[in-house]
């Protein structure tokens, strides 16, 4: 388990992965293969540092701009 703050809102997010999964990812395995049972929002937090809520807000704004 890892706890990490969102770079956008600062909220602490808990990522439920094992040390073995984390090691596999750090050693080059694709995150979705290293952590198939970890929710995609938690994997994204490891990749980008952005929590699921901030990610959804960001993409909602981009979708609105695309249709303007």
mmCIF file of the N, C-alpha and C atoms, coordinates in Angstrom:
data_MODEL
# 
_entry.id   MODEL 
# 
loop_
_atom_site.group_PDB 
_atom_site.id 
_atom_site.type_symbol 
_atom_site.label_atom_id 
_atom_site.label_alt_id 
_atom_site.label_comp_id 
_atom_site.label_asym_id 
_atom_site.label_entity_id 
_atom_site.label_seq_id 
_atom_site.pdbx_PDB_ins_code 
_atom_site.Cartn_x 
_atom_site.Cartn_y 
_atom_site.Cartn_z 
_atom_site.occupancy 
_atom_site.B_iso_or_equiv 
_atom_site.pdbx_formal_charge 
_atom_site.auth_seq_id 
_atom_site.auth_comp_id 
_atom_site.auth_asym_id 
_atom_site.auth_atom_id 
_atom_site.pdbx_PDB_model_num 
ATOM 1   N N  . UNK A 1 1  ? 0.846   -1.168 0.000   1.00 0.00 ? 1  UNK A N  1 
ATOM 2   C CA . UNK A 1 1  ? 0.000   0.000  0.000   1.00 0.00 ? 1  UNK A CA 1 
ATOM 3   C C  . UNK A 1 1  ? 0.894   1.234  0.000   1.00 0.00 ? 1  UNK A C  1 
ATOM 4   N N  . UNK A 1 2  ? 0.534   2.210  -0.824  1.00 0.00 ? 2  UNK A N  1 
ATOM 5   C CA . UNK A 1 2  ? 1.280   3.460  -0.940  1.00 0.00 ? 2  UNK A CA 1 
ATOM 6   C C  . UNK A 1 2  ? 0.294   4.606  -0.731  1.00 0.00 ? 2  UNK A C  1 
ATOM 7   N N  . UNK A 1 3  ? 0.713   5.639  -0.042  1.00 0.00 ? 3  UNK A N  1 
ATOM 8   C CA . UNK A 1 3  ? -0.093  6.847  0.106   1.00 0.00 ? 3  UNK A CA 1 
ATOM 9   C C  . UNK A 1 3  ? 0.658   7.979  -0.566  1.00 0.00 ? 3  UNK A C  1 
ATOM 10  N N  . UNK A 1 4  ? -0.061  8.719  -1.428  1.00 0.00 ? 4  UNK A N  1 
ATOM 11  C CA . UNK A 1 4  ? 0.586   9.755  -2.230  1.00 0.00 ? 4  UNK A CA 1 
ATOM 12  C C  . UNK A 1 4  ? -0.385  10.917 -2.410  1.00 0.00 ? 4  UNK A C  1 
ATOM 13  N N  . UNK A 1 5  ? 0.094   12.181 -2.321  1.00 0.00 ? 5  UNK A N  1 
ATOM 14  C CA . UNK A 1 5  ? -0.803  13.318 -2.540  1.00 0.00 ? 5  UNK A CA 1 
ATOM 15  C C  . UNK A 1 5  ? -1.008  13.594 -4.032  1.00 0.00 ? 5  UNK A C  1 
ATOM 16  N N  . UNK A 1 6  ? -2.207  13.999 -4.380  1.00 0.00 ? 6  UNK A N  1 
ATOM 17  C CA . UNK A 1 6  ? -2.513  14.406 -5.754  1.00 0.00 ? 6  UNK A CA 1 
ATOM 18  C C  . UNK A 1 6  ? -1.771  15.715 -6.028  1.00 0.00 ? 6  UNK A C  1 
ATOM 19  N N  . UNK A 1 7  ? -1.118  15.805 -7.183  1.00 0.00 ? 7  UNK A N  1 
ATOM 20  C CA . UNK A 1 7  ? -0.382  17.017 -7.527  1.00 0.00 ? 7  UNK A CA 1 
ATOM 21  C C  . UNK A 1 7  ? -1.320  18.173 -7.867  1.00 0.00 ? 7  UNK A C  1 
ATOM 22  N N  . UNK A 1 8  ? -2.572  17.874 -8.132  1.00 0.00 ? 8  UNK A N  1 
ATOM 23  C CA . UNK A 1 8  ? -3.531  18.902 -8.498  1.00 0.00 ? 8  UNK A CA 1 
ATOM 24  C C  . UNK A 1 8  ? -4.277  19.470 -7.287  1.00 0.00 ? 8  UNK A C  1 
ATOM 25  N N  . UNK A 1 9  ? -4.857  18.580 -6.470  1.00 0.00 ? 9  UNK A N  1 
ATOM 26  C CA . UNK A 1 9  ? -5.689  19.049 -5.351  1.00 0.00 ? 9  UNK A CA 1 
ATOM 27  C C  . UNK A 1 9  ? -5.051  18.833 -3.980  1.00 0.00 ? 9  UNK A C  1 
ATOM 28  N N  . UNK A 1 10 ? -4.008  18.006 -3.909  1.00 0.00 ? 10 UNK A N  1 
ATOM 29  C CA . UNK A 1 10 ? -3.335  17.746 -2.647  1.00 0.00 ? 10 UNK A CA 1 
ATOM 30  C C  . UNK A 1 10 ? -3.956  16.657 -1.799  1.00 0.00 ? 10 UNK A C  1 
ATOM 31  N N  . UNK A 1 11 ? -5.083  16.106 -2.232  1.00 0.00 ? 11 UNK A N  1 
ATOM 32  C CA . UNK A 1 11 ? -5.725  15.042 -1.453  1.00 0.00 ? 11 UNK A CA 1 
ATOM 33  C C  . UNK A 1 11 ? -4.845  13.800 -1.437  1.00 0.00 ? 11 UNK A C  1 
ATOM 34  N N  . UNK A 1 12 ? -4.755  13.165 -0.273  1.00 0.00 ? 12 UNK A N  1 
ATOM 35  C CA . UNK A 1 12 ? -3.960  11.949 -0.150  1.00 0.00 ? 12 UNK A CA 1 
ATOM 36  C C  . UNK A 1 12 ? -4.748  10.774 -0.721  1.00 0.00 ? 12 UNK A C  1 
ATOM 37  N N  . UNK A 1 13 ? -4.096  9.997  -1.561  1.00 0.00 ? 13 UNK A N  1 
ATOM 38  C CA . UNK A 1 13 ? -4.713  8.848  -2.208  1.00 0.00 ? 13 UNK A CA 1 
ATOM 39  C C  . UNK A 1 13 ? -3.959  7.588  -1.786  1.00 0.00 ? 13 UNK A C  1 
ATOM 40  N N  . UNK A 1 14 ? -4.706  6.551  -1.442  1.00 0.00 ? 14 UNK A N  1 
ATOM 41  C CA . UNK A 1 14 ? -4.111  5.274  -1.074  1.00 0.00 ? 14 UNK A CA 1 
ATOM 42  C C  . UNK A 1 14 ? -4.131  4.379  -2.308  1.00 0.00 ? 14 UNK A C  1 
ATOM 43  N N  . UNK A 1 15 ? -2.970  3.837  -2.653  1.00 0.00 ? 15 UNK A N  1 
ATOM 44  C CA . UNK A 1 15 ? -2.831  2.935  -3.788  1.00 0.00 ? 15 UNK A CA 1 
ATOM 45  C C  . UNK A 1 15 ? -2.587  1.540  -3.224  1.00 0.00 ? 15 UNK A C  1 
ATOM 46  N N  . UNK A 1 16 ? -3.497  0.637  -3.510  1.00 0.00 ? 16 UNK A N  1 
ATOM 47  C CA . UNK A 1 16 ? -3.454  -0.710 -2.943  1.00 0.00 ? 16 UNK A CA 1 
ATOM 48  C C  . UNK A 1 16 ? -2.705  -1.663 -3.867  1.00 0.00 ? 16 UNK A C  1 
ATOM 49  N N  . UNK A 1 17 ? -1.389  -1.671 -3.751  1.00 0.00 ? 17 UNK A N  1 
ATOM 50  C CA . UNK A 1 17 ? -0.572  -2.597 -4.522  1.00 0.00 ? 17 UNK A CA 1 
ATOM 51  C C  . UNK A 1 17 ? 0.462   -3.222 -3.591  1.00 0.00 ? 17 UNK A C  1 
ATOM 52  N N  . UNK A 1 18 ? 1.025   -4.320 -4.041  1.00 0.00 ? 18 UNK A N  1 
ATOM 53  C CA . UNK A 1 18 ? 2.042   -4.989 -3.236  1.00 0.00 ? 18 UNK A CA 1 
ATOM 54  C C  . UNK A 1 18 ? 3.423   -4.451 -3.611  1.00 0.00 ? 18 UNK A C  1 
ATOM 55  N N  . UNK A 1 19 ? 4.386   -4.717 -2.767  1.00 0.00 ? 19 UNK A N  1 
ATOM 56  C CA . UNK A 1 19 ? 5.768   -4.328 -3.067  1.00 0.00 ? 19 UNK A CA 1 
ATOM 57  C C  . UNK A 1 19 ? 6.257   -5.056 -4.317  1.00 0.00 ? 19 UNK A C  1 
ATOM 58  N N  . UNK A 1 20 ? 5.845   -6.306 -4.479  1.00 0.00 ? 20 UNK A N  1 
ATOM 59  C CA . UNK A 1 20 ? 6.243   -7.073 -5.668  1.00 0.00 ? 20 UNK A CA 1 
ATOM 60  C C  . UNK A 1 20 ? 5.687   -6.427 -6.940  1.00 0.00 ? 20 UNK A C  1 
ATOM 61  N N  . UNK A 1 21 ? 4.426   -5.990 -6.901  1.00 0.00 ? 21 UNK A N  1 
ATOM 62  C CA . UNK A 1 21 ? 3.831   -5.323 -8.059  1.00 0.00 ? 21 UNK A CA 1 
ATOM 63  C C  . UNK A 1 21 ? 4.567   -4.022 -8.367  1.00 0.00 ? 21 UNK A C  1 
ATOM 64  N N  . UNK A 1 22 ? 4.838   -3.254 -7.341  1.00 0.00 ? 22 UNK A N  1 
ATOM 65  C CA . UNK A 1 22 ? 5.546   -1.986 -7.510  1.00 0.00 ? 22 UNK A CA 1 
ATOM 66  C C  . UNK A 1 22 ? 6.928   -2.233 -8.111  1.00 0.00 ? 22 UNK A C  1 
ATOM 67  N N  . UNK A 1 23 ? 7.627   -3.219 -7.616  1.00 0.00 ? 23 UNK A N  1 
ATOM 68  C CA . UNK A 1 23 ? 8.960   -3.564 -8.115  1.00 0.00 ? 23 UNK A CA 1 
ATOM 69  C C  . UNK A 1 23 ? 8.907   -3.955 -9.590  1.00 0.00 ? 23 UNK A C  1 
ATOM 70  N N  . UNK A 1 24 ? 7.893   -4.761 -9.972  1.00 0.00 ? 24 UNK A N  1 
ATOM 71  C CA . UNK A 1 24 ? 7.759   -5.165 -11.376 1.00 0.00 ? 24 UNK A CA 1 
ATOM 72  C C  . UNK A 1 24 ? 7.575   -3.946 -12.273 1.00 0.00 ? 24 UNK A C  1 
ATOM 73  N N  . UNK A 1 25 ? 6.749   -3.009 -11.836 1.00 0.00 ? 25 UNK A N  1 
ATOM 74  C CA . UNK A 1 25 ? 6.496   -1.799 -12.614 1.00 0.00 ? 25 UNK A CA 1 
ATOM 75  C C  . UNK A 1 25 ? 7.761   -0.951 -12.710 1.00 0.00 ? 25 UNK A C  1 
ATOM 76  N N  . UNK A 1 26 ? 8.435   -0.751 -11.607 1.00 0.00 ? 26 UNK A N  1 
ATOM 77  C CA . UNK A 1 26 ? 9.662   0.047  -11.593 1.00 0.00 ? 26 UNK A CA 1 
ATOM 78  C C  . UNK A 1 26 ? 10.722  -0.591 -12.495 1.00 0.00 ? 26 UNK A C  1 
ATOM 79  N N  . UNK A 1 27 ? 10.729  -1.919 -12.553 1.00 0.00 ? 27 UNK A N  1 
ATOM 80  C CA . UNK A 1 27 ? 11.706  -2.627 -13.379 1.00 0.00 ? 27 UNK A CA 1 
ATOM 81  C C  . UNK A 1 27 ? 11.314  -2.723 -14.849 1.00 0.00 ? 27 UNK A C  1 
ATOM 82  N N  . UNK A 1 28 ? 10.240  -2.026 -15.243 1.00 0.00 ? 28 UNK A N  1 
ATOM 83  C CA . UNK A 1 28 ? 9.916   -1.914 -16.657 1.00 0.00 ? 28 UNK A CA 1 
ATOM 84  C C  . UNK A 1 28 ? 8.672   -2.598 -17.163 1.00 0.00 ? 28 UNK A C  1 
ATOM 85  N N  . UNK A 1 29 ? 7.997   -3.341 -16.323 1.00 0.00 ? 29 UNK A N  1 
ATOM 86  C CA . UNK A 1 29 ? 6.766   -4.003 -16.765 1.00 0.00 ? 29 UNK A CA 1 
ATOM 87  C C  . UNK A 1 29 ? 5.667   -2.940 -16.896 1.00 0.00 ? 29 UNK A C  1 
ATOM 88  N N  . UNK A 1 30 ? 4.827   -3.063 -17.911 1.00 0.00 ? 30 UNK A N  1 
ATOM 89  C CA . UNK A 1 30 ? 3.704   -2.129 -18.052 1.00 0.00 ? 30 UNK A CA 1 
ATOM 90  C C  . UNK A 1 30 ? 2.852   -2.169 -16.793 1.00 0.00 ? 30 UNK A C  1 
ATOM 91  N N  . UNK A 1 31 ? 2.413   -1.001 -16.342 1.00 0.00 ? 31 UNK A N  1 
ATOM 92  C CA . UNK A 1 31 ? 1.696   -0.927 -15.067 1.00 0.00 ? 31 UNK A CA 1 
ATOM 93  C C  . UNK A 1 31 ? 0.439   -1.780 -15.063 1.00 0.00 ? 31 UNK A C  1 
ATOM 94  N N  . UNK A 1 32 ? -0.277  -1.836 -16.190 1.00 0.00 ? 32 UNK A N  1 
ATOM 95  C CA . UNK A 1 32 ? -1.504  -2.627 -16.237 1.00 0.00 ? 32 UNK A CA 1 
ATOM 96  C C  . UNK A 1 32 ? -1.211  -4.121 -16.169 1.00 0.00 ? 32 UNK A C  1 
ATOM 97  N N  . UNK A 1 33 ? 0.012   -4.524 -16.530 1.00 0.00 ? 33 UNK A N  1 
ATOM 98  C CA . UNK A 1 33 ? 0.398   -5.929 -16.421 1.00 0.00 ? 33 UNK A CA 1 
ATOM 99  C C  . UNK A 1 33 ? 0.986   -6.237 -15.048 1.00 0.00 ? 33 UNK A C  1 
ATOM 100 N N  . UNK A 1 34 ? 1.694   -5.267 -14.482 1.00 0.00 ? 34 UNK A N  1 
ATOM 101 C CA . UNK A 1 34 ? 2.286   -5.457 -13.159 1.00 0.00 ? 34 UNK A CA 1 
ATOM 102 C C  . UNK A 1 34 ? 1.222   -5.420 -12.068 1.00 0.00 ? 34 UNK A C  1 
ATOM 103 N N  . UNK A 1 35 ? 0.156   -4.637 -12.288 1.00 0.00 ? 35 UNK A N  1 
ATOM 104 C CA . UNK A 1 35 ? -0.881  -4.433 -11.265 1.00 0.00 ? 35 UNK A CA 1 
ATOM 105 C C  . UNK A 1 35 ? -2.279  -4.607 -11.844 1.00 0.00 ? 35 UNK A C  1 
ATOM 106 N N  . UNK A 1 36 ? -2.605  -5.764 -12.410 1.00 0.00 ? 36 UNK A N  1 
ATOM 107 C CA . UNK A 1 36 ? -3.904  -5.922 -13.065 1.00 0.00 ? 36 UNK A CA 1 
ATOM 108 C C  . UNK A 1 36 ? -5.101  -5.805 -12.128 1.00 0.00 ? 36 UNK A C  1 
ATOM 109 N N  . UNK A 1 37 ? -4.904  -6.073 -10.848 1.00 0.00 ? 37 UNK A N  1 
ATOM 110 C CA . UNK A 1 37 ? -6.004  -6.015 -9.892  1.00 0.00 ? 37 UNK A CA 1 
ATOM 111 C C  . UNK A 1 37 ? -6.140  -4.646 -9.226  1.00 0.00 ? 37 UNK A C  1 
ATOM 112 N N  . UNK A 1 38 ? -5.227  -3.722 -9.509  1.00 0.00 ? 38 UNK A N  1 
ATOM 113 C CA . UNK A 1 38 ? -5.287  -2.379 -8.934  1.00 0.00 ? 38 UNK A CA 1 
ATOM 114 C C  . UNK A 1 38 ? -6.184  -1.528 -9.833  1.00 0.00 ? 38 UNK A C  1 
ATOM 115 N N  . UNK A 1 39 ? -7.159  -0.797 -9.264  1.00 0.00 ? 39 UNK A N  1 
ATOM 116 C CA . UNK A 1 39 ? -8.054  0.032  -10.081 1.00 0.00 ? 39 UNK A CA 1 
ATOM 117 C C  . UNK A 1 39 ? -7.276  1.024  -10.944 1.00 0.00 ? 39 UNK A C  1 
ATOM 118 N N  . UNK A 1 40 ? -7.803  1.288  -12.145 1.00 0.00 ? 40 UNK A N  1 
ATOM 119 C CA . UNK A 1 40 ? -7.096  2.157  -13.092 1.00 0.00 ? 40 UNK A CA 1 
ATOM 120 C C  . UNK A 1 40 ? -6.851  3.557  -12.530 1.00 0.00 ? 40 UNK A C  1 
ATOM 121 N N  . UNK A 1 41 ? -7.753  4.061  -11.672 1.00 0.00 ? 41 UNK A N  1 
ATOM 122 C CA . UNK A 1 41 ? -7.555  5.386  -11.074 1.00 0.00 ? 41 UNK A CA 1 
ATOM 123 C C  . UNK A 1 41 ? -6.327  5.399  -10.164 1.00 0.00 ? 41 UNK A C  1 
ATOM 124 N N  . UNK A 1 42 ? -6.112  4.298  -9.454  1.00 0.00 ? 42 UNK A N  1 
ATOM 125 C CA . UNK A 1 42 ? -4.943  4.210  -8.581  1.00 0.00 ? 42 UNK A CA 1 
ATOM 126 C C  . UNK A 1 42 ? -3.668  4.053  -9.405  1.00 0.00 ? 42 UNK A C  1 
ATOM 127 N N  . UNK A 1 43 ? -3.738  3.291  -10.483 1.00 0.00 ? 43 UNK A N  1 
ATOM 128 C CA . UNK A 1 43 ? -2.557  3.164  -11.355 1.00 0.00 ? 43 UNK A CA 1 
ATOM 129 C C  . UNK A 1 43 ? -2.218  4.506  -11.983 1.00 0.00 ? 43 UNK A C  1 
ATOM 130 N N  . UNK A 1 44 ? -3.233  5.250  -12.393 1.00 0.00 ? 44 UNK A N  1 
ATOM 131 C CA . UNK A 1 44 ? -3.003  6.573  -12.980 1.00 0.00 ? 44 UNK A CA 1 
ATOM 132 C C  . UNK A 1 44 ? -2.353  7.505  -11.970 1.00 0.00 ? 44 UNK A C  1 
ATOM 133 N N  . UNK A 1 45 ? -2.736  7.379  -10.717 1.00 0.00 ? 45 UNK A N  1 
ATOM 134 C CA . UNK A 1 45 ? -2.128  8.191  -9.660  1.00 0.00 ? 45 UNK A CA 1 
ATOM 135 C C  . UNK A 1 45 ? -0.622  7.935  -9.595  1.00 0.00 ? 45 UNK A C  1 
ATOM 136 N N  . UNK A 1 46 ? -0.216  6.679  -9.742  1.00 0.00 ? 46 UNK A N  1 
ATOM 137 C CA . UNK A 1 46 ? 1.214   6.367  -9.761  1.00 0.00 ? 46 UNK A CA 1 
ATOM 138 C C  . UNK A 1 46 ? 1.895   6.954  -10.994 1.00 0.00 ? 46 UNK A C  1 
ATOM 139 N N  . UNK A 1 47 ? 1.233   6.882  -12.138 1.00 0.00 ? 47 UNK A N  1 
ATOM 140 C CA . UNK A 1 47 ? 1.818   7.355  -13.382 1.00 0.00 ? 47 UNK A CA 1 
ATOM 141 C C  . UNK A 1 47 ? 1.923   8.874  -13.457 1.00 0.00 ? 47 UNK A C  1 
ATOM 142 N N  . UNK A 1 48 ? 0.836   9.558  -13.169 1.00 0.00 ? 48 UNK A N  1 
ATOM 143 C CA . UNK A 1 48 ? 0.793   11.012 -13.382 1.00 0.00 ? 48 UNK A CA 1 
ATOM 144 C C  . UNK A 1 48 ? 0.761   11.835 -12.110 1.00 0.00 ? 48 UNK A C  1 
ATOM 145 N N  . UNK A 1 49 ? 0.392   11.209 -10.991 1.00 0.00 ? 49 UNK A N  1 
ATOM 146 C CA . UNK A 1 49 ? 0.264   11.955 -9.748  1.00 0.00 ? 49 UNK A CA 1 
ATOM 147 C C  . UNK A 1 49 ? -1.070  12.666 -9.613  1.00 0.00 ? 49 UNK A C  1 
ATOM 148 N N  . UNK A 1 50 ? -1.999  12.394 -10.544 1.00 0.00 ? 50 UNK A N  1 
ATOM 149 C CA . UNK A 1 50 ? -3.307  13.057 -10.534 1.00 0.00 ? 50 UNK A CA 1 
ATOM 150 C C  . UNK A 1 50 ? -4.364  12.058 -10.070 1.00 0.00 ? 50 UNK A C  1 
ATOM 151 N N  . UNK A 1 51 ? -5.167  12.455 -9.087  1.00 0.00 ? 51 UNK A N  1 
ATOM 152 C CA . UNK A 1 51 ? -6.215  11.576 -8.560  1.00 0.00 ? 51 UNK A CA 1 
ATOM 153 C C  . UNK A 1 51 ? -7.355  11.428 -9.564  1.00 0.00 ? 51 UNK A C  1 
ATOM 154 N N  . UNK A 1 52 ? -8.184  10.431 -9.347  1.00 0.00 ? 52 UNK A N  1 
ATOM 155 C CA . UNK A 1 52 ? -9.296  10.162 -10.251 1.00 0.00 ? 52 UNK A CA 1 
ATOM 156 C C  . UNK A 1 52 ? -10.254 11.323 -10.410 1.00 0.00 ? 52 UNK A C  1 
ATOM 157 N N  . UNK A 1 53 ? -10.572 12.009 -9.317  1.00 0.00 ? 53 UNK A N  1 
ATOM 158 C CA . UNK A 1 53 ? -11.510 13.139 -9.381  1.00 0.00 ? 53 UNK A CA 1 
ATOM 159 C C  . UNK A 1 53 ? -10.937 14.271 -10.231 1.00 0.00 ? 53 UNK A C  1 
ATOM 160 N N  . UNK A 1 54 ? -9.676  14.606 -10.027 1.00 0.00 ? 54 UNK A N  1 
ATOM 161 C CA . UNK A 1 54 ? -9.043  15.684 -10.804 1.00 0.00 ? 54 UNK A CA 1 
ATOM 162 C C  . UNK A 1 54 ? -8.900  15.280 -12.269 1.00 0.00 ? 54 UNK A C  1 
ATOM 163 N N  . UNK A 1 55 ? -8.626  14.004 -12.519 1.00 0.00 ? 55 UNK A N  1 
ATOM 164 C CA . UNK A 1 55 ? -8.507  13.497 -13.883 1.00 0.00 ? 55 UNK A CA 1 
ATOM 165 C C  . UNK A 1 55 ? -9.830  13.677 -14.615 1.00 0.00 ? 55 UNK A C  1 
ATOM 166 N N  . UNK A 1 56 ? -10.948 13.294 -13.956 1.00 0.00 ? 56 UNK A N  1 
ATOM 167 C CA . UNK A 1 56 ? -12.267 13.418 -14.588 1.00 0.00 ? 56 UNK A CA 1 
ATOM 168 C C  . UNK A 1 56 ? -12.607 14.878 -14.853 1.00 0.00 ? 56 UNK A C  1 
ATOM 169 N N  . UNK A 1 57 ? -12.288 15.762 -13.927 1.00 0.00 ? 57 UNK A N  1 
ATOM 170 C CA . UNK A 1 57 ? -12.554 17.197 -14.108 1.00 0.00 ? 57 UNK A CA 1 
ATOM 171 C C  . UNK A 1 57 ? -11.743 17.726 -15.284 1.00 0.00 ? 57 UNK A C  1 
ATOM 172 N N  . UNK A 1 58 ? -10.490 17.360 -15.368 1.00 0.00 ? 58 UNK A N  1 
ATOM 173 C CA . UNK A 1 58 ? -9.624  17.828 -16.460 1.00 0.00 ? 58 UNK A CA 1 
ATOM 174 C C  . UNK A 1 58 ? -10.153 17.394 -17.814 1.00 0.00 ? 58 UNK A C  1 
ATOM 175 N N  . UNK A 1 59 ? -10.557 16.136 -17.919 1.00 0.00 ? 59 UNK A N  1 
ATOM 176 C CA . UNK A 1 59 ? -11.037 15.664 -19.202 1.00 0.00 ? 59 UNK A CA 1 
ATOM 177 C C  . UNK A 1 59 ? -12.431 16.179 -19.528 1.00 0.00 ? 59 UNK A C  1 
ATOM 178 N N  . UNK A 1 60 ? -13.241 16.460 -18.540 1.00 0.00 ? 60 UNK A N  1 
ATOM 179 C CA . UNK A 1 60 ? -14.563 17.048 -18.796 1.00 0.00 ? 60 UNK A CA 1 
ATOM 180 C C  . UNK A 1 60 ? -14.379 18.428 -19.411 1.00 0.00 ? 60 UNK A C  1 
ATOM 181 N N  . UNK A 1 61 ? -13.422 19.199 -18.900 1.00 0.00 ? 61 UNK A N  1 
ATOM 182 C CA . UNK A 1 61 ? -13.148 20.535 -19.440 1.00 0.00 ? 61 UNK A CA 1 
ATOM 183 C C  . UNK A 1 61 ? -12.631 20.430 -20.870 1.00 0.00 ? 61 UNK A C  1 
ATOM 184 N N  . UNK A 1 62 ? -11.772 19.460 -21.154 1.00 0.00 ? 62 UNK A N  1 
ATOM 185 C CA . UNK A 1 62 ? -11.238 19.296 -22.499 1.00 0.00 ? 62 UNK A CA 1 
ATOM 186 C C  . UNK A 1 62 ? -12.325 18.878 -23.480 1.00 0.00 ? 62 UNK A C  1 
ATOM 187 N N  . UNK A 1 63 ? -13.257 18.031 -23.049 1.00 0.00 ? 63 UNK A N  1 
ATOM 188 C CA . UNK A 1 63 ? -14.358 17.631 -23.910 1.00 0.00 ? 63 UNK A CA 1 
ATOM 189 C C  . UNK A 1 63 ? -15.243 18.822 -24.245 1.00 0.00 ? 63 UNK A C  1 
ATOM 190 N N  . UNK A 1 64 ? -15.519 19.678 -23.242 1.00 0.00 ? 64 UNK A N  1 
ATOM 191 C CA . UNK A 1 64 ? -16.334 20.859 -23.489 1.00 0.00 ? 64 UNK A CA 1 
ATOM 192 C C  . UNK A 1 64 ? -15.663 21.771 -24.479 1.00 0.00 ? 64 UNK A C  1 
ATOM 193 N N  . UNK A 1 65 ? -14.357 21.972 -24.363 1.00 0.00 ? 65 UNK A N  1 
ATOM 194 C CA . UNK A 1 65 ? -13.616 22.837 -25.277 1.00 0.00 ? 65 UNK A CA 1 
ATOM 195 C C  . UNK A 1 65 ? -13.624 22.271 -26.682 1.00 0.00 ? 65 UNK A C  1 
ATOM 196 N N  . UNK A 1 66 ? -13.587 20.959 -26.826 1.00 0.00 ? 66 UNK A N  1 
ATOM 197 C CA . UNK A 1 66 ? -13.572 20.330 -28.136 1.00 0.00 ? 66 UNK A CA 1 
ATOM 198 C C  . UNK A 1 66 ? -14.871 20.565 -28.901 1.00 0.00 ? 66 UNK A C  1 
ATOM 199 N N  . UNK A 1 67 ? -15.971 20.737 -28.172 1.00 0.00 ? 67 UNK A N  1 
ATOM 200 C CA . UNK A 1 67 ? -17.267 20.926 -28.819 1.00 0.00 ? 67 UNK A CA 1 
ATOM 201 C C  . UNK A 1 67 ? -17.635 22.384 -29.015 1.00 0.00 ? 67 UNK A C  1 
ATOM 202 N N  . UNK A 1 68 ? -16.795 23.288 -28.558 1.00 0.00 ? 68 UNK A N  1 
ATOM 203 C CA . UNK A 1 68 ? -17.110 24.724 -28.711 1.00 0.00 ? 68 UNK A CA 1 
ATOM 204 C C  . UNK A 1 68 ? -16.729 25.217 -30.088 1.00 0.00 ? 68 UNK A C  1 
# 
